[in-house]
Amino acid sequence: MKQNIGTIDSMVRISCGLTLLAWSIAKMAREKPSGGQLFVSLMGAQKVAEGITRYCPLTDALGMDQKKTRITA
C-alpha cells in the first residue's frame, strides 16, 4: 500500500477523526445509540486509520497524490 497523503494532512485526519469518535461515543453513552451516531463513529475511525497509515482509498481511486501537491507562497 503506497502512502498518498502528506504529513500535515495525516495529522489533520487523525485529530478530526478522534474528535468525531469522542463526540459520538459521548453521545452514545448518554442516550441510546442511533444509526447516525454509529455512522459518525465509523467515519471517525476511518479518518484515524487513514491518518495513521497515510493512505486514503478515495484519493487513490481518483488518481490524486496529495504528497506531491505543494503550496508555495
Order of alpha helices (4+ residues) and beta strands (2+ residues): alpha-alpha-alpha
